[in-house]
C-alpha cells in the first residue's frame, strides 16, 4: 500500500503527475461529451443530428477515454516504481555503496530568460556510488538524484544505502540524505 510518506521519500516523477492530469482531463471530456449527447437526445437543446451526432461523441467521449486510459497507464507505472522502492525501504533491502565522486552536470532548458539564445544553463550535481557484488564480482554504479547544490562539503559518510526493487533491479533509490550532514536554513 502506497502511503503519503512513500511519495515524500521517493516522489512521483513527471510521468505520474502527467498521468494524474491526463486522467482528470480525460474523465472531464468524457463526462462533458456524455452530458451533451444525453441532453441533446432528451431535450434537443444542441441540435445534434447527422454527422455531428457521430463526430461529437467520437471527439469528446472517445478522446476523453483515450486520454484517461493513457493517464491511468502512466500513473500506474509510476505508482509501481514507488511501491517497489517503498517495499525495499521497509524491508531494508539495500546495499551499502561507496561514494566515489561528485559530478557537476549542466542541463539546458528552452526559456526566454536569455534574449539572445533562448537557452538557460542550470548546473546540478550527481553523487556517484559504486558497489561490488561479492557473489559475482560485478561492479554496479549508481547515481543519486539531481542536487542543485554542491554536496562535496556536506558528505560525512563514505558509504550510502542504495535501495533496490526486488522485481526490477534498475529501479533503485540512492538515499543520499543518509550521507549528508544535517543543514539548518535560517532566514532573517
C-alpha positions as CSV (number, residue, x, y, z in Angstrom):
1,X,0.0,0.0,0.0
2,X,1.4,3.3,-1.0
3,X,1.4,6.0,1.7
4,X,2.0,9.7,1.7
5,X,5.3,9.1,3.3
6,X,6.3,6.9,0.4
7,X,5.6,9.7,-2.0
8,X,7.5,12.1,0.2
9,X,10.5,9.8,0.3
10,X,10.6,8.5,-3.3
11,X,8.3,11.0,-5.1
12,X,6.2,10.8,-8.2
13,X,8.1,11.5,-11.4
14,X,6.8,13.7,-14.2
15,X,5.2,10.6,-15.6
16,X,3.0,10.1,-12.5
17,X,1.9,13.7,-12.4
18,X,1.2,13.8,-16.1
19,X,-0.8,10.6,-15.8
20,X,-2.9,12.1,-13.0
21,X,-3.6,15.2,-15.1
22,X,-4.5,13.1,-18.1
23,X,-6.9,11.0,-16.1
24,X,-8.7,14.1,-14.8
25,X,-8.9,15.8,-18.2
26,X,-9.9,12.6,-19.9
27,X,-12.6,12.0,-17.4
28,X,-14.0,15.5,-17.7
29,X,-14.0,15.3,-21.5
30,X,-15.8,12.0,-21.4
31,X,-18.4,13.4,-18.9
32,X,-18.9,16.5,-21.0
33,X,-19.4,14.5,-24.2
34,X,-21.9,12.2,-22.5
35,X,-23.8,15.1,-20.9
36,X,-24.1,17.0,-24.2
37,X,-25.2,13.9,-26.1
38,X,-27.8,12.9,-23.4
39,X,-29.1,16.4,-23.0
40,X,-29.4,16.7,-26.8
41,X,-31.2,13.4,-27.1
42,X,-33.6,14.1,-24.2
43,X,-34.2,17.9,-24.6
44,X,-33.0,18.5,-28.1
45,X,-31.1,21.6,-26.9
46,X,-28.0,21.3,-29.0
47,X,-29.5,20.2,-32.3
48,X,-27.0,17.4,-32.9
49,X,-28.0,15.4,-36.0
50,X,-26.4,13.6,-38.8
51,X,-22.6,13.7,-38.9
52,X,-22.5,16.0,-35.8
53,X,-24.2,13.3,-33.8
54,X,-21.4,10.8,-34.7
55,X,-18.4,13.2,-34.7
56,X,-19.1,14.9,-31.4
57,X,-19.3,11.8,-29.3
58,X,-16.2,10.4,-31.0
59,X,-14.2,13.5,-30.3
60,X,-15.2,14.1,-26.7
61,X,-16.1,10.7,-25.4
62,X,-13.5,8.8,-27.4
63,X,-10.8,11.3,-26.9
64,X,-11.6,11.6,-23.2
65,X,-11.4,7.8,-22.8
66,X,-8.1,7.7,-24.7
67,X,-6.6,10.4,-22.5
68,X,-7.9,8.8,-19.3
69,X,-6.7,5.3,-20.2
70,X,-3.2,6.6,-21.1
71,X,-3.2,8.6,-17.9
72,X,-4.1,5.5,-15.9
73,X,-1.3,3.6,-17.6
74,X,1.3,6.4,-16.8
75,X,0.2,6.8,-13.2
76,X,0.1,3.0,-12.5
77,X,3.6,2.6,-13.9
78,X,5.0,5.4,-11.6
79,X,3.0,4.0,-8.7
80,X,4.6,0.6,-9.3
81,X,8.0,2.2,-9.2
82,X,7.2,4.0,-5.9
83,X,5.7,0.8,-4.4
84,X,8.8,-1.2,-5.3
85,X,11.1,1.3,-3.6
86,X,8.8,1.6,-0.6
87,X,8.8,-2.2,-0.2
88,X,12.6,-2.3,-0.5
89,X,12.9,0.5,2.1
90,X,10.6,-1.0,4.6
91,X,12.3,-4.4,4.3
92,X,15.8,-2.9,4.4
93,X,16.7,-4.4,1.0
94,X,19.7,-2.3,0.3
95,X,23.4,-2.4,-0.4
96,X,26.0,-0.1,1.1
97,X,27.7,1.6,-1.9
98,X,30.9,3.5,-1.7
99,X,30.7,7.2,-2.5
100,X,33.4,7.8,-5.2
101,X,32.7,11.1,-6.9
102,X,30.5,14.2,-7.1
103,X,29.9,15.1,-10.7
104,X,28.8,18.5,-11.9
105,X,26.3,18.4,-14.8
106,X,24.8,21.1,-16.9
107,X,21.2,21.0,-18.1
108,X,19.9,23.2,-20.9
109,X,16.3,24.3,-21.0
110,X,14.5,26.4,-23.5
111,X,13.4,29.6,-21.9
112,X,13.0,33.3,-22.7
113,X,15.4,34.3,-19.9
114,X,18.3,34.8,-22.3
115,X,17.2,37.2,-25.1
116,X,20.0,36.1,-27.4
117,X,19.9,32.3,-27.4
118,X,16.7,31.4,-25.6
119,X,18.7,28.8,-23.6
120,X,19.3,28.8,-19.9
121,X,22.0,26.6,-18.3
122,X,21.5,25.1,-14.9
123,X,24.1,23.3,-13.0
124,X,23.3,20.3,-10.9
125,X,25.3,17.6,-9.1
126,X,25.2,13.8,-9.0
127,X,26.8,11.7,-6.4
128,X,28.4,8.6,-8.0
129,X,28.4,5.4,-5.9
130,X,29.9,2.0,-6.6
131,X,29.1,-1.4,-5.2
132,X,31.0,-4.6,-5.9
133,X,28.8,-7.6,-5.6
134,X,30.8,-10.2,-3.6
135,X,28.9,-13.1,-5.1
136,X,29.5,-12.3,-8.8
137,X,32.3,-9.8,-8.6
138,X,30.3,-7.4,-10.7
139,X,30.7,-3.7,-10.0
140,X,27.4,-1.7,-10.0
141,X,27.5,2.1,-10.5
142,X,24.6,4.1,-9.0
143,X,23.8,7.9,-9.2
144,X,21.9,9.9,-6.7
145,X,19.0,12.2,-7.7
146,X,19.9,15.6,-9.0
147,X,21.1,18.0,-6.3
148,X,21.1,21.7,-7.1
149,X,24.0,22.5,-4.7
150,X,27.5,21.1,-4.5
151,X,27.3,18.4,-1.8
152,X,31.0,17.8,-1.5
153,X,31.5,19.7,1.7
154,X,28.4,18.2,3.3
155,X,29.2,14.5,2.7
156,X,30.0,13.0,6.1
157,X,29.9,9.2,5.3
158,X,32.0,7.1,3.0
159,X,29.0,4.8,2.1
160,X,25.4,5.4,1.2
161,X,22.4,2.9,1.2
162,X,21.1,2.1,-2.2
163,X,17.6,0.6,-2.1
164,X,16.9,-1.9,-4.9
165,X,13.4,-3.0,-6.0
166,X,13.2,-6.8,-5.8
167,X,11.2,-7.0,-9.1
168,X,13.2,-4.5,-11.1
169,X,16.9,-4.1,-10.4
170,X,17.0,-0.9,-12.5
171,X,14.5,0.7,-10.1
172,X,16.9,2.0,-7.4
173,X,17.0,4.8,-4.9
174,X,20.3,6.2,-3.6
175,X,19.4,7.6,-0.1
176,X,21.9,10.4,-0.3
177,X,20.3,12.2,2.6
178,X,21.9,9.5,4.9
179,X,25.4,10.6,3.8
180,X,24.9,14.4,4.1
181,X,25.4,16.4,7.2
182,X,22.2,18.0,8.6
183,X,21.7,21.5,7.4
184,X,19.5,24.2,9.0
185,X,18.4,27.1,6.9
186,X,17.6,30.4,8.7
187,X,16.1,33.4,7.2
188,X,16.0,36.7,8.9
